[in-house]
């Protein structure tokens, strides 16, 4: 038995063949799927799916890249949605600096961000830096609000982190002991994984472990203690080999598990048992 702990089943990618997607997941031994909200509307759709299908559970939250369109109050609607027993956690929430304004300026100039090697900052760079600070502050506020809600509701948190490692840890550390978190789609170093585990948090691995350029992530997955991580697809993204470049779906959780099991020298059954037990302890499931 496997649990896909991070999917986006409310996305339109699955609309045409949803029942077939669920059937293939069941055939692959994926008995439960956690579908993750990325906005208030996405969270509502995730809950609708969880209330319709017994093997689907929802996680509700607002992704950091939706901060500009999230509105002034995300907590009231999330608190209302969380009244359902089909809500398993809060998220995904966190920090994402990958698309900050300064990154766009740097890419356009094909130079390092705010390079001063040959000249001072341009007006465009200065303006982008100001916008960076404003967006980081908004993301941090949105993140903290959802962490506070999770504490209030007694739920754990699914964390998205991209190019914001230090700031993410700085925000999450004060919540240690109040809740637990999983750093989903983990792609960092073993040292970073240990930083997470030392806080009694978890990491989760995707199809990246099957990629040719995913050697370092695969090595981390081989060394993290067996009961300290979970498996996921992040579908429709990050389809594992041999489906890379195509739509990912929950049935591919088995490929992720098989790859990590092989790297660790254990059977897929042993890995499935451990990751399922970890997921069952982390997420809120009814009964």
C-alpha positions as a Python dict, from the first residue, in 0.01 Angstrom:
ca = {
    (1, 'X'): (0, 0, 0),
    (2, 'X'): (134, 341, -103),
    (3, 'X'): (10, 694, -39),
    (4, 'X'): (72, 971, -291),
    (5, 'X'): (119, 1247, -37),
    (6, 'X'): (121, 1538, -282),
    (7, 'X'): (-92, 1560, -595),
    (8, 'X'): (-290, 1835, -767),
    (9, 'X'): (-595, 1644, -884),
    (10, 'X'): (-806, 1958, -913),
    (11, 'X'): (-595, 2080, -1204),
    (12, 'X'): (-754, 2067, -1551),
    (13, 'X'): (-485, 1821, -1665),
    (14, 'X'): (-695, 1540, -1514),
    (15, 'X'): (-1043, 1648, -1619),
    (16, 'X'): (-1070, 1431, -1930),
    (17, 'X'): (-982, 1094, -1773),
    (18, 'X'): (-1013, 1139, -1397),
    (19, 'X'): (-1169, 799, -1325),
    (20, 'X'): (-901, 624, -1532),
    (21, 'X'): (-633, 812, -1338),
    (22, 'X'): (-778, 681, -1011),
    (23, 'X'): (-810, 330, -1151),
    (24, 'X'): (-444, 321, -1258),
    (25, 'X'): (-342, 447, -914),
    (26, 'X'): (-534, 165, -746),
    (27, 'X'): (-382, -91, -982),
    (28, 'X'): (-35, 41, -889),
    (29, 'X'): (-108, -7, -519),
    (30, 'X'): (-165, 362, -444),
    (31, 'X'): (-458, 334, -207),
    (32, 'X'): (-479, 696, -91),
    (33, 'X'): (-406, 1028, -258),
    (34, 'X'): (-356, 1365, -90),
    (35, 'X'): (-467, 1642, -326),
    (36, 'X'): (-316, 1979, -243),
    (37, 'X'): (-472, 2323, -269),
    (38, 'X'): (-270, 2613, -406),
    (39, 'X'): (-529, 2890, -369),
    (40, 'X'): (-865, 2934, -199),
    (41, 'X'): (-1048, 2817, -511),
    (42, 'X'): (-805, 2530, -564),
    (43, 'X'): (-853, 2430, -201),
    (44, 'X'): (-1230, 2428, -247),
    (45, 'X'): (-1195, 2206, -552),
    (46, 'X'): (-959, 1976, -361),
    (47, 'X'): (-1216, 1938, -83),
    (48, 'X'): (-1493, 1867, -334),
    (49, 'X'): (-1286, 1579, -472),
    (50, 'X'): (-1210, 1449, -123),
    (51, 'X'): (-1578, 1452, -33),
    (52, 'X'): (-1667, 1265, -352),
    (53, 'X'): (-1397, 997, -357),
    (54, 'X'): (-1321, 791, -44),
    (55, 'X'): (-953, 739, -130),
    (56, 'X'): (-883, 1112, -177),
    (57, 'X'): (-807, 1356, 105),
    (58, 'X'): (-748, 1730, 79),
    (59, 'X'): (-485, 1970, 205),
    (60, 'X'): (-590, 2336, 195),
    (61, 'X'): (-372, 2643, 166),
    (62, 'X'): (-238, 2925, -48),
    (63, 'X'): (87, 2878, -238),
    (64, 'X'): (341, 3162, -203),
    (65, 'X'): (330, 3243, -574),
    (66, 'X'): (-41, 3324, -536),
    (67, 'X'): (29, 3595, -278),
    (68, 'X'): (-59, 3884, -509),
    (69, 'X'): (-403, 3746, -593),
    (70, 'X'): (-486, 3587, -259),
    (71, 'X'): (-677, 3881, -115),
    (72, 'X'): (-657, 4036, 230),
    (73, 'X'): (-811, 3745, 420),
    (74, 'X'): (-723, 3386, 337),
    (75, 'X'): (-766, 3256, 690),
    (76, 'X'): (-1144, 3290, 720),
    (77, 'X'): (-1220, 3073, 413),
    (78, 'X'): (-947, 2823, 504),
    (79, 'X'): (-1078, 2793, 859),
    (80, 'X'): (-1426, 2725, 720),
    (81, 'X'): (-1301, 2459, 479),
    (82, 'X'): (-1099, 2294, 756),
    (83, 'X'): (-1422, 2204, 938),
    (84, 'X'): (-1451, 1906, 703),
    (85, 'X'): (-1311, 1576, 829),
    (86, 'X'): (-1169, 1526, 478),
    (87, 'X'): (-905, 1795, 540),
    (88, 'X'): (-575, 1625, 622),
    (89, 'X'): (-336, 1922, 669),
    (90, 'X'): (-268, 2288, 583),
    (91, 'X'): (-69, 2378, 271),
    (92, 'X'): (95, 2403, 52),
    (93, 'X'): (243, 2716, 195),
    (94, 'X'): (592, 2853, 227),
    (95, 'X'): (833, 3077, 37),
    (96, 'X'): (926, 3088, -332),
    (97, 'X'): (1191, 3335, -449),
    (98, 'X'): (1245, 3177, -790),
    (99, 'X'): (1031, 3429, -978),
    (100, 'X'): (1113, 3746, -787),
    (101, 'X'): (1130, 4063, -1004),
    (102, 'X'): (1509, 4079, -973),
    (103, 'X'): (1537, 3731, -1121),
    (104, 'X'): (1358, 3849, -1434),
    (105, 'X'): (1586, 4151, -1466),
    (106, 'X'): (1893, 3932, -1424),
    (107, 'X'): (1776, 3686, -1687),
    (108, 'X'): (1707, 3965, -1933),
    (109, 'X'): (2052, 4113, -1880),
    (110, 'X'): (2215, 3769, -1873),
    (111, 'X'): (2420, 3872, -1573),
    (112, 'X'): (2419, 3807, -1202),
    (113, 'X'): (2152, 3971, -993),
    (114, 'X'): (2255, 4330, -906),
    (115, 'X'): (2603, 4281, -1049),
    (116, 'X'): (2822, 4583, -975),
    (117, 'X'): (3139, 4451, -1132),
    (118, 'X'): (3147, 4701, -1416),
    (119, 'X'): (2876, 4953, -1329),
    (120, 'X'): (2637, 5059, -1061),
    (121, 'X'): (2281, 4942, -1033),
    (122, 'X'): (2044, 5048, -1305),
    (123, 'X'): (1711, 5208, -1218),
    (124, 'X'): (1544, 4887, -1330),
    (125, 'X'): (1754, 4681, -1090),
    (126, 'X'): (1690, 4915, -800),
    (127, 'X'): (1316, 4905, -865),
    (128, 'X'): (1324, 4525, -889),
    (129, 'X'): (1508, 4505, -557),
    (130, 'X'): (1239, 4716, -392),
    (131, 'X'): (968, 4492, -536),
    (132, 'X'): (1163, 4186, -417),
    (133, 'X'): (1150, 4309, -60),
    (134, 'X'): (778, 4381, -79),
    (135, 'X'): (697, 4040, -224),
    (136, 'X'): (915, 3857, 29),
    (137, 'X'): (735, 4036, 311),
    (138, 'X'): (395, 3941, 168),
    (139, 'X'): (498, 3579, 127),
    (140, 'X'): (632, 3565, 484),
    (141, 'X'): (308, 3710, 621),
    (142, 'X'): (97, 3465, 423),
    (143, 'X'): (318, 3178, 539),
    (144, 'X'): (299, 3277, 906),
    (145, 'X'): (-77, 3323, 893),
    (146, 'X'): (-121, 2968, 767),
    (147, 'X'): (122, 2829, 1024),
    (148, 'X'): (-77, 3004, 1297),
    (149, 'X'): (-398, 2857, 1158),
    (150, 'X'): (-244, 2510, 1159),
    (151, 'X'): (-151, 2548, 1526),
    (152, 'X'): (-502, 2670, 1604),
    (153, 'X'): (-661, 2372, 1429),
    (154, 'X'): (-411, 2110, 1543),
    (155, 'X'): (-306, 2028, 1188),
    (156, 'X'): (35, 1974, 1032),
    (157, 'X'): (172, 2171, 738),
    (158, 'X'): (291, 2094, 385),
    (159, 'X'): (573, 2333, 297),
    (160, 'X'): (679, 2460, -43),
    (161, 'X'): (1030, 2604, -52),
    (162, 'X'): (1216, 2723, -360),
    (163, 'X'): (1533, 2931, -351),
    (164, 'X'): (1441, 3049, -1),
    (165, 'X'): (1596, 2793, 232),
    (166, 'X'): (1733, 3013, 510),
    (167, 'X'): (1426, 3235, 532),
    (168, 'X'): (1195, 2933, 535),
    (169, 'X'): (1382, 2775, 826),
    (170, 'X'): (1389, 3105, 1014),
    (171, 'X'): (1010, 3131, 992),
    (172, 'X'): (933, 2767, 1071),
    (173, 'X'): (1171, 2716, 1366),
    (174, 'X'): (955, 2899, 1625),
    (175, 'X'): (673, 2656, 1547),
    (176, 'X'): (879, 2353, 1644),
    (177, 'X'): (688, 2151, 1898),
    (178, 'X'): (361, 2323, 1806),
    (179, 'X'): (315, 2141, 1476),
    (180, 'X'): (505, 1922, 1232),
    (181, 'X'): (587, 2003, 872),
    (182, 'X'): (692, 1818, 561),
    (183, 'X'): (921, 1985, 308),
    (184, 'X'): (761, 1851, -7),
    (185, 'X'): (949, 1784, -332),
    (186, 'X'): (1276, 1786, -140),
    (187, 'X'): (1575, 1860, -360),
    (188, 'X'): (1835, 1985, -115),
    (189, 'X'): (2151, 1843, 37),
    (190, 'X'): (2181, 1579, 308),
    (191, 'X'): (2288, 1857, 546),
    (192, 'X'): (1968, 2047, 470),
    (193, 'X'): (1762, 1731, 513),
    (194, 'X'): (1922, 1682, 853),
    (195, 'X'): (1837, 2042, 945),
    (196, 'X'): (1473, 1952, 878),
    (197, 'X'): (1486, 1618, 1059),
    (198, 'X'): (1653, 1777, 1363),
    (199, 'X'): (1338, 1987, 1405),
    (200, 'X'): (1129, 1666, 1392),
    (201, 'X'): (1000, 1763, 1051),
    (202, 'X'): (989, 1541, 743),
    (203, 'X'): (1095, 1550, 380),
    (204, 'X'): (921, 1404, 77),
    (205, 'X'): (1059, 1286, -256),
    (206, 'X'): (918, 1303, -609),
    (207, 'X'): (1003, 1160, -950),
    (208, 'X'): (1318, 1373, -949),
    (209, 'X'): (1488, 1072, -788),
    (210, 'X'): (1457, 893, -1125),
    (211, 'X'): (1608, 1174, -1333),
    (212, 'X'): (1955, 1145, -1485),
    (213, 'X'): (2043, 1476, -1316),
    (214, 'X'): (1875, 1369, -992),
    (215, 'X'): (2175, 1177, -858),
    (216, 'X'): (2224, 1399, -553),
    (217, 'X'): (1855, 1383, -456),
    (218, 'X'): (1859, 1006, -499),
    (219, 'X'): (2163, 985, -271),
    (220, 'X'): (1984, 1189, -4),
    (221, 'X'): (1678, 965, -34),
    (222, 'X'): (1905, 666, 21),
    (223, 'X'): (2045, 807, 346),
    (224, 'X'): (1748, 969, 521),
    (225, 'X'): (1613, 744, 799),
    (226, 'X'): (1340, 516, 668),
    (227, 'X'): (1063, 660, 887),
    (228, 'X'): (1154, 1024, 824),
    (229, 'X'): (1029, 1073, 469),
    (230, 'X'): (730, 1022, 242),
    (231, 'X'): (679, 971, -129),
    (232, 'X'): (477, 1184, -369),
    (233, 'X'): (430, 1271, -734),
    (234, 'X'): (350, 1646, -731),
    (235, 'X'): (143, 1550, -1034),
    (236, 'X'): (79, 1668, -1300),
    (237, 'X'): (442, 1783, -1271),
    (238, 'X'): (773, 1595, -1248),
    (239, 'X'): (676, 1268, -1417),
    (240, 'X'): (941, 1006, -1341),
    (241, 'X'): (1144, 817, -1599),
    (242, 'X'): (1022, 660, -1830),
    (243, 'X'): (732, 910, -1841),
    (244, 'X'): (942, 1224, -1817),
    (245, 'X'): (802, 1501, -2033),
    (246, 'X'): (450, 1362, -2008),
    (247, 'X'): (175, 1420, -1755),
    (248, 'X'): (254, 1277, -1415),
    (249, 'X'): (-20, 1098, -1222),
    (250, 'X'): (-62, 925, -883),
    (251, 'X'): (14, 576, -1017),
    (252, 'X'): (372, 696, -1066),
    (253, 'X'): (416, 698, -689),
    (254, 'X'): (516, 333, -726),
    (255, 'X'): (804, 426, -958),
    (256, 'X'): (928, 682, -705),
    (257, 'X'): (907, 420, -429),
    (258, 'X'): (1079, 152, -637),
    (259, 'X'): (1365, 387, -724),
    (260, 'X'): (1427, 487, -363),
    (261, 'X'): (1391, 127, -243),
    (262, 'X'): (1656, 16, -493),
    (263, 'X'): (1889, 296, -382),
    (264, 'X'): (1844, 193, -19),
    (265, 'X'): (1872, -182, -79),
    (266, 'X'): (1527, -260, 62),
    (267, 'X'): (1214, -403, -97),
    (268, 'X'): (943, -172, -225),
    (269, 'X'): (709, -341, 22),
    (270, 'X'): (933, -239, 313),
    (271, 'X'): (954, 116, 186),
    (272, 'X'): (579, 131, 124),
    (273, 'X'): (507, 11, 477),
    (274, 'X'): (736, 273, 632),
    (275, 'X'): (625, 569, 421),
    (276, 'X'): (258, 479, 463),
    (277, 'X'): (297, 460, 840),
    (278, 'X'): (472, 797, 838),
    (279, 'X'): (196, 952, 628),
    (280, 'X'): (-75, 808, 850),
    (281, 'X'): (88, 968, 1154),
    (282, 'X'): (145, 1302, 981),
    (283, 'X'): (-188, 1363, 807),
    (284, 'X'): (-528, 1380, 972),
    (285, 'X'): (-738, 1094, 839),
    (286, 'X'): (-1094, 1038, 965),
    (287, 'X'): (-1136, 750, 1208),
}
